[in-house]
Amino acid sequence: MMQDLKKCLRTKLIELNIFTLRDIGSDVDRITAKRFGQWATRLYVILFISALTILIFYTIIRPHILTKNFDEPSFIFYNHLRKTYGDELKCRCSKIAFTYNHFVEIEPIFHSVCTSEFVLEGWRLALVKGLDPNLTVYEQKDYRQFLSAHLQYLQGLCQLSIQSVNNSIDEFLTSLLVTVELLSVLNFENRLNILTEQIKINAPILFSRLLSSTQSILHGNAIISTYGTNFNYRILAYGSRDVYAYTEATIYDDECSCGLSPNCTMQGTLIERNSSRKIPLKGVRMGCTPSQSFLVSTLECFYDQSCLDLIQHYTNYENSLTPLSTTNLSHFSQNTTIGELINNLFIEQWSTQINYSSYYQQCSPSICSYTSIEKFNIFHTITVILGIQGGLTIVLKWICPKLVRIGSKIYHHRKNQSNTVHPINTNQVSSNATYNTTIQNTTGNNKITSMNIRLQNDVIPRGQSIFKMIFVIILLICILVGATVLSVYYARQKPSLCHPAFKQLSITTSCQLKTPGASVIADVNSDNQVDLIFPCQYDRTVNILFGTGNGTVKTTM
């Protein structure tokens, strides 16, 4: 029973023909068409199985990109997606630009002196009201000459610092954050922290430059202070008519002359009129100008009750003075100079509040997507195979009969060439064929009656020739398909980055650089040597040093 079944199955497979007479061609008889159809069927099966096998392996080894989309997710759902997919989750913002003030709050906390009564204009006027309007009645080195100027300068410094900081913050908060994709919490916070740090660095620099330029102008032009503390007029007379006045620079501690430096100072003191007793004030300095000497002073007196009591007594101020609280100090010590406070814009600390949910609402993602790469997915493989199988079947059904007919024509052409007998000289001996001819003479004429021709290696058996031809065609098709698949696969792979190796050269050149600039090394003149390109900020030029190949460079080619 099994033998009959196997025999029947084998016969069916051998005689299997899925092509009709129309597929083979109407110019072929039915018997030949049936034979061609059987060969075409076998070729179709082999090519179909081969192509399907290659396709399956290619689909398995090729990374499959899987993308999941989520339309307009809420903030809660977005947090869930972020925890699930991590940084692979990408969300596109419906708006690409929005100002920082929607999700960032920056509040600087200033030094307590800038919020105390010491910087109030009314308090300053009430304090100096008890002083003599004519300050010249006080000795030149009496601090009461500088008291009003120092308090007024402190008031102005605090106001300018607060205004400068608020302007910088407003400028930042009204600027635009431009992002196409939603930033993650970590990236968002890092980005804002960098920007706020830039504000903290840039704002004091601009303010310090303003003060420095003002002080340089005053000292460079030798402008005499109204208090007469940097230069004094001296009268020199020659005879009864020749009289002229000249200026003489004031000398302070360590023989420091105001004509040479504006930073000359001495200890600030209160001097009693009768006894000329000098009472030093803690942290107070006097010098060439009230503004310059105040920069090297400290706020120690404002923290000390006894020092404030001295000021109250010698200014005839009726109300008591309350010192600054020592419990609120967090960043600056009591002996910090005013100059150091200015360099920090009197800011104790920065309070920055970042609201990521508000940023998410401003971004309002229209769609979030997650992209993953899977090495093998059975459902994707089946889908691809089913999708391509139909087209592959149509192509093979169209091309297989044509390949068989072409192969048949080639075979018959070669067969006809192999069976053609050419006359040869009887004196020549062929190494490939032996001819045995029997000639009989009849009716007086020599006539060839029989010829037995035995050919060796000239006639190729029919079945073997067709098999070789089909095998070669299949092999060529498989090679072509395999090469195409491999080329597509490797083309989709990410190319490895080539990291160039550079040799360090010791180069000595003269260029005044205030800040390091970017340099470029390349082969500029195509001489296979390393050339150096660098900017010179001093004369605003771009310089090129050409490599010589021996570790040195030259300026010309």
C-alpha positions as a printed Julia matrix, in Angstrom:
557×3 Matrix{Float64}:
  0.0     0.0     0.0
  2.76    2.44    0.97
  4.79    1.48   -2.1
  1.85    2.2    -4.36
  1.24    5.49   -2.57
  4.89    6.51   -2.96
  4.86    5.45   -6.6
  1.69    7.39   -7.25
  3.05   10.45   -5.46
  6.32   10.26   -7.4
  4.43    9.97  -10.67
  2.26   12.94   -9.79
  5.3    15.05   -8.89
  7.1    14.1   -12.1
  4.05   14.83  -14.24
  3.09   17.94  -12.26
  2.3    20.82  -14.58
  0.88   24.13  -13.35
  1.21   25.87  -16.7
 -1.32   25.91  -19.5
 -0.76   25.89  -23.25
 -1.31   29.62  -23.23
  1.53   30.09  -20.73
  3.96   28.08  -22.88
  2.96   29.58  -26.22
  0.43   28.92  -28.95
  3.13   28.02  -31.5
  4.03   24.8   -29.67
  2.21   21.48  -30.02
  0.44   20.01  -27.01
  2.98   17.26  -26.33
  5.89   19.65  -26.38
  3.88   22.17  -24.37
  3.19   19.53  -21.73
  6.9    18.64  -21.54
  7.85   22.32  -21.32
  5.2    22.85  -18.65
  6.63   20.05  -16.52
 10.14   21.49  -16.76
  8.83   24.99  -16.07
  6.93   23.66  -13.04
 10.1    22.12  -11.62
 12.01   25.32  -12.27
  9.2    27.31  -10.66
  9.24   25.16   -7.52
 13.02   25.37   -7.17
 13.14   29.13   -7.69
 10.14   29.73   -5.45
 11.59   27.7    -2.59
 15.05   29.28   -3.02
 13.71   32.83   -3.13
 11.39   32.19   -0.2
 14.25   30.7     1.84
 16.53   33.68    1.14
 13.69   36.06    1.96
 12.99   34.32    5.26
 16.64   34.45    6.33
 16.94   38.08    5.28
 13.81   39.03    7.21
 15.1    37.22   10.29
 18.59   38.77   10.33
 17.47   42.26    9.26
 16.68   44.49   12.26
 13.02   45.38   12.32
 12.11   48.93   13.34
  8.95   48.99   15.41
  7.21   52.34   16.04
  4.36   52.95   18.45
  2.47   56.25   18.33
  0.48   57.91   21.11
 -1.69   60.86   20.11
 -1.89   63.9    22.43
 -0.95   62.11   25.68
 -1.77   63.78   28.97
  0.99   64.7    31.39
  0.19   61.75   33.66
  0.17   59.33   30.74
  3.39   60.86   29.44
  5.11   60.2    32.78
  3.95   56.6    32.55
  5.33   56.31   29.01
  8.6    57.9    30.09
  9.03   55.35   32.89
  8.23   52.53   30.46
 10.26   53.51   27.41
 12.83   55.93   28.85
 14.8    58.12   26.47
 13.53   56.19   23.44
 10.24   58.07   23.76
 10.1    61.08   21.44
  7.36   63.7    21.51
  6.86   66.49   19.0
  5.68   69.83   20.37
  2.66   71.51   18.81
  4.44   74.85   19.47
  8.16   75.11   18.94
  8.81   78.44   20.72
  7.6    79.83   24.05
  8.99   82.21   26.65
 10.72   81.0    29.81
  8.47   82.96   32.17
  5.72   80.35   31.7
  7.65   77.67   33.57
 10.64   79.35   35.27
 10.72   81.64   38.3
 13.98   83.28   39.37
 14.1    85.27   42.59
 17.43   86.61   43.87
 17.9    87.04   47.61
 19.97   90.18   48.27
 22.19   91.07   51.19
 20.27   92.28   54.21
 21.9    95.72   54.03
 20.07   96.43   50.75
 16.73   95.9    52.48
 17.6    97.68   55.73
 17.03  101.28   56.81
 20.67  102.11   56.05
 19.87  102.5    52.34
 16.75  104.62   52.83
 17.06  108.21   51.68
 14.9   109.54   54.53
 17.02  107.84   57.16
 20.25  109.2    55.63
 18.92  112.76   55.6
 17.75  112.45   59.21
 21.15  111.09   60.25
 23.26  113.83   58.66
 20.81  116.55   59.71
 22.64  116.84   63.02
 25.97  117.5    61.28
 27.26  120.95   60.5
 26.28  121.83   56.91
 29.77  123.21   56.41
 31.81  120.0    56.47
 35.04  121.94   56.39
 34.66  122.56   60.1
 35.6   118.93   60.59
 39.15  117.86   60.13
 40.06  116.41   56.76
 40.53  112.92   58.17
 37.31  112.97   60.2
 34.89  110.32   58.95
 31.94  112.69   59.32
 33.05  114.25   56.05
 32.57  110.9    54.26
 29.56  109.57   56.19
 26.84  111.05   53.99
 28.73  110.21   50.78
 29.29  106.6    51.87
 25.63  106.08   52.78
 24.5   107.67   49.53
 26.93  105.5    47.57
 25.71  102.37   49.39
 22.14  103.29   48.55
 23.02  103.76   44.87
 24.98  100.5    44.7
 22.09   98.5    46.1
 19.6   100.13   43.74
 21.82   99.58   40.71
 22.51   95.98   41.7
 18.83   95.18   42.16
 17.94   96.91   38.9
 20.74   95.18   36.98
 19.79   91.75   38.28
 16.09   92.27   37.59
 16.85   93.43   34.06
 18.96   90.35   33.41
 16.24   88.09   34.79
 13.51   89.82   32.77
 15.62   89.58   29.63
 16.04   85.86   30.17
 12.42   85.15   31.09
 11.12   86.98   28.02
 13.48   85.16   25.67
 12.26   82.15   23.7
 12.94   78.5    24.27
 12.91   76.85   20.85
 12.5    73.08   20.81
 10.94   70.85   18.2
 10.8    67.86   20.52
  9.78   67.71   24.16
 12.79   67.72   26.46
 13.0    65.14   29.21
 12.99   66.29   32.82
 16.74   65.79   33.15
 17.63   67.55   29.91
 15.17   70.34   30.66
 16.63   71.01   34.1
 20.22   70.78   32.86
 19.5    73.25   30.09
 17.88   75.76   32.43
 20.62   75.36   35.02
 23.22   76.23   32.39
 21.26   79.32   31.34
 20.74   80.53   34.9
 24.43   80.03   35.65
 25.22   82.24   32.67
 22.99   84.94   34.15
 24.79   84.68   37.49
 28.16   85.05   35.76
 27.34   87.74   33.21
 25.31   90.14   35.35
 28.11   91.0    37.86
 30.65   91.35   35.04
 28.61   94.02   33.27
 28.03   95.93   36.5
 31.7    95.75   37.53
 32.8    97.04   34.13
 30.52  100.05   34.52
 32.02  100.98   37.89
 35.57  100.3    36.74
 35.22  102.54   33.7
 33.78  105.36   35.85
 36.63  105.15   38.36
 39.23  105.03   35.59
 37.83  108.2    34.03
 37.87  110.05   37.36
 41.43  109.08   38.22
 42.78  109.43   34.69
 41.55  113.0    34.43
 42.79  113.88   37.96
 39.42  115.31   38.94
 39.68  116.94   42.36
 37.21  115.71   44.95
 34.91  118.31   46.53
 36.08  116.97   49.89
 39.67  117.84   49.07
 40.8   114.35   49.94
 42.81  113.48   46.81
 44.41  116.74   45.74
 44.96  120.07   47.54
 45.68  123.47   46.07
 48.91  125.12   47.09
 49.77  128.82   46.54
 53.21  129.73   45.32
 54.2   133.42   45.01
 57.15  134.99   43.26
 57.42  138.62   44.22
 54.38  140.8    44.58
 52.72  139.92   41.3
 53.71  136.38   40.25
 51.33  134.11   42.11
 50.04  130.75   40.91
 48.25  127.75   42.4
 49.29  124.14   41.91
 47.85  120.84   43.11
 49.51  118.49   45.51
 48.46  114.85   45.88
 47.38  113.64   49.31
 49.49  110.95   50.96
 47.83  108.11   52.89
 49.01  104.96   54.64
 52.2   103.29   53.41
 53.21  106.52   51.65
 50.54  105.91   49.03
 49.97  108.97   46.82
 46.58  109.7    45.26
 48.44  111.06   42.24
 49.71  107.58   41.48
 46.9   105.35   42.71
 43.24  105.98   43.54
 43.25  103.11   46.04
 45.15  104.86   48.82
 43.26  104.62   52.14
 43.56  104.97   55.88
 41.54  103.98   58.94
 38.28  105.92   59.29
 38.07  107.76   62.61
 35.9   110.24   64.47
 37.92  113.2    65.82
 36.84  115.24   68.78
 37.22  118.97   68.29
 38.69  119.9    71.64
 40.93  117.0    72.51
 41.67  115.87   68.94
 41.14  112.32   70.16
 40.68  109.86   67.31
 38.08  107.14   67.7
 38.47  104.41   65.04
 35.38  102.92   63.42
 35.38   99.21   62.72
 35.69   98.32   59.01
 35.57  101.95   57.81
 38.22  103.27   55.4
 38.84  106.79   54.12
 40.89  107.65   51.06
 41.31  109.64   47.88
 37.6   109.65   47.03
 34.56  108.53   49.02
 33.55  106.02   46.34
 36.97  104.39   46.03
 37.56  104.18   49.77
 34.1   102.75   50.34
 34.9    99.8    48.04
 37.65   98.61   50.41
 35.51   99.22   53.51
 33.37   96.56   55.16
 29.97   96.47   56.82
 31.35   95.5    60.22
 30.2    98.76   61.78
 26.63   98.07   60.64
 26.69   94.79   62.59
 28.21   96.31   65.74
 25.93   98.17   68.15
 28.75  100.09   69.85
 30.02  101.36   66.48
 26.53  102.54   65.57
 26.21  104.22   68.96
 29.38  106.22   68.2
 27.92  107.36   64.9
 24.66  108.25   66.61
 26.49  110.27   69.26
 28.82  112.2    66.94
 26.05  112.97   64.43
 23.61  114.09   67.14
 21.04  111.61   65.85
 18.11  111.38   68.23
 16.8   107.9    67.41
 18.57  104.68   68.16
 20.25  102.67   65.39
 19.53   98.97   65.0
 22.43   96.84   63.71
 22.07   94.25   60.97
 21.07   90.8    62.12
 23.91   88.3    62.31
 21.56   85.32   62.11
 20.67   85.9    58.45
 24.22   85.61   57.12
 24.55   82.73   54.71
 27.13   83.61   52.07
 29.09   86.7    53.12
 30.99   87.27   56.33
 30.97   90.55   58.27
 34.46   91.5    57.06
 33.58   91.09   53.38
 34.54   94.25   51.52
 32.01   96.29   49.57
 33.99   95.53   46.42
 33.43   91.8    46.9
 29.74   92.42   47.51
 29.56   94.4    44.27
 31.24   91.56   42.38
 28.34   89.4    43.54
 25.74   92.16   43.09
 24.91   91.92   46.81
 23.18   88.59   46.1
 23.17   86.06   48.9
 21.66   83.29   46.8
 19.48   82.61   43.78
 16.1    80.96   44.15
 15.12   79.19   40.93
 11.82   77.35   40.54
 11.36   75.15   37.46
  7.89   73.84   36.66
  8.15   70.95   34.21
  4.4    70.38   34.03
  3.92   73.99   32.86
  6.59   73.42   30.24
  4.73   70.3    29.13
  1.51   72.28   28.8
  3.3    74.92   26.72
  4.83   72.28   24.48
  1.51   70.4    24.28
  2.85   67.34   22.39
  0.68   66.43   19.43
  2.13   62.92   19.2
  4.59   60.77   21.09
  6.31   57.83   19.47
  8.49   54.98   20.63
 10.87   53.33   18.21
 12.54   50.02   18.93
 14.69   47.64   16.9
 13.79   43.95   17.03
 16.06   41.28   15.65
 13.27   38.76   15.05
  9.52   39.03   15.05
  7.54   36.03   13.85
  4.45   38.08   13.04
  6.45   40.59   11.03
  8.22   37.78    9.17
  4.94   36.08    8.27
  3.44   39.4     7.16
  6.39   40.17    4.9
  6.39   36.69    3.37
  2.66   36.76    2.68
  2.98   40.23    1.21
  5.8    39.29   -1.18
  4.6    35.78   -2.01
  1.91   37.02   -4.39
  4.25   39.17   -6.44
  6.91   36.46   -6.46
  4.39   33.92   -7.78
  3.34   36.2   -10.64
  6.95   36.9   -11.65
  8.01   33.26  -11.55
  4.93   32.09  -13.48
  5.76   34.6   -16.15
  9.5    33.97  -16.38
  9.82   30.19  -15.87
  8.14   29.12  -19.19
 10.27   31.62  -21.05
 13.46   30.33  -19.43
 12.54   26.76  -20.37
 11.84   27.7   -23.99
 15.09   29.64  -24.2
 16.95   26.67  -22.74
 15.26   24.33  -25.22
 16.27   26.48  -28.17
 19.86   26.61  -26.94
 19.87   22.85  -26.53
 18.51   22.11  -30.02
 20.91   24.6   -31.55
 23.88   22.9   -29.93
 22.49   19.46  -30.87
 22.21   20.36  -34.55
 25.78   21.64  -34.52
 27.03   18.44  -32.88
 25.3    16.06  -35.38
 26.64   17.78  -38.58
 29.18   15.53  -40.5
 31.83   17.33  -42.57
 33.91   15.54  -45.33
 37.45   14.82  -44.32
 40.6    13.63  -46.07
 41.14    9.9   -45.92
 44.72   10.53  -44.99
 43.76   12.45  -41.84
 43.07   10.72  -38.59
 40.59   12.21  -36.12
 41.28   11.79  -32.43
 37.64   12.34  -31.57
 35.82   10.08  -34.06
 36.38    6.85  -35.99
 34.57    6.23  -39.23
 33.93    2.71  -40.56
 32.58    2.91  -44.1
 31.56    0.01  -46.34
 31.42    0.91  -50.04
 29.8    -1.37  -52.64
 30.02   -0.93  -56.42
 26.65   -1.34  -58.14
 25.58   -0.6   -61.77
 29.1     0.5   -62.6
 29.01    3.44  -60.2
 30.65    3.79  -56.84
 27.86    4.35  -54.4
 27.9     4.61  -50.7
 25.32    2.15  -49.38
 25.9     2.3   -45.72
 27.8     4.4   -43.29
 28.2     3.71  -39.62
 29.23    6.84  -37.81
 30.36    6.54  -34.26
 30.76    9.96  -32.54
 32.56   10.34  -29.23
 32.14   13.35  -26.9
 30.24   15.37  -29.54
 26.63   14.63  -28.72
 25.46   15.58  -25.22
 22.67   13.46  -23.8
 19.4    15.35  -23.8
 18.44   15.03  -20.14
 21.92   15.86  -18.87
 22.15   19.01  -21.03
 18.83   20.43  -19.86
 19.66   19.68  -16.24
 23.0    21.51  -16.47
 21.39   24.47  -18.19
 18.65   24.77  -15.58
 21.17   24.36  -12.77
 23.33   27.17  -14.15
 20.3    29.46  -14.5
 19.15   28.72  -10.95
 22.66   29.27   -9.62
 22.95   32.63  -11.36
 19.55   33.74  -10.09
 20.4    32.69   -6.52
 23.72   34.54   -6.67
 21.99   37.64   -7.99
 19.28   37.54   -5.31
 21.8    36.83   -2.56
 24.07   39.68   -3.63
 21.11   42.06   -3.76
 19.9    41.05   -0.29
 23.36   41.33    1.26
 24.02   44.71   -0.34
 20.71   46.06    0.97
 21.4    44.64    4.44
 24.89   46.11    4.76
 23.77   49.41    3.27
 21.28   49.79    6.11
 23.88   49.18    8.77
 25.38   52.22   10.48
 28.88   52.89    9.17
 31.58   52.8    11.77
 33.12   56.14   12.53
 36.73   56.54   11.59
 38.74   58.2    14.33
 41.72   59.96   12.8
 45.0    59.74   14.6
 47.07   62.88   14.92
 50.71   63.3    15.7
 51.57   65.99   18.2
 53.95   68.65   16.89
 55.86   71.15   19.01
 55.28   74.6    17.44
 56.54   77.97   18.61
 54.85   81.06   17.14
 54.14   84.62   18.24
 50.54   85.72   18.5
 49.03   87.7    21.34
 46.01   85.7    22.46
 43.83   87.03   25.24
 41.63   83.98   25.24
 42.26   80.54   23.71
 40.83   80.25   20.21
 39.8    77.32   18.1
 42.48   75.76   15.9
 42.15   73.52   12.87
 44.65   71.04   11.47
 44.37   69.95    7.86
 46.34   69.42    4.67
 45.8    72.88    3.14
 48.3    72.77    0.27
 47.82   69.05   -0.6
 51.42   68.1     0.22
 50.46   65.24    2.57
 51.74   67.25    5.55
 49.84   68.48    8.6
 49.1    72.22    8.43
 47.86   74.37   11.34
 45.15   77.03   10.98
 44.51   79.3    13.97
 42.99   82.76   14.57
 44.91   85.59   16.17
 42.51   87.75   18.11
 45.02   90.56   18.64
 45.25   91.62   14.99
 42.06   89.82   13.87
 43.76   87.59   11.34
 43.71   83.92   10.47
 47.19   82.39   10.32
 48.32   79.26    8.49
 51.48   77.36    9.42
 52.5    74.8     6.79
 53.98   71.54    8.01
 57.39   70.49    6.67
 57.24   66.83    7.67
 60.16   66.99   10.12
 58.29   68.31   13.15
 58.57   71.99   12.21
 56.36   74.45   10.38
 56.84   77.4     8.08
 54.71   80.44    7.32
 54.93   80.24    3.51
 54.45   77.44    1.04
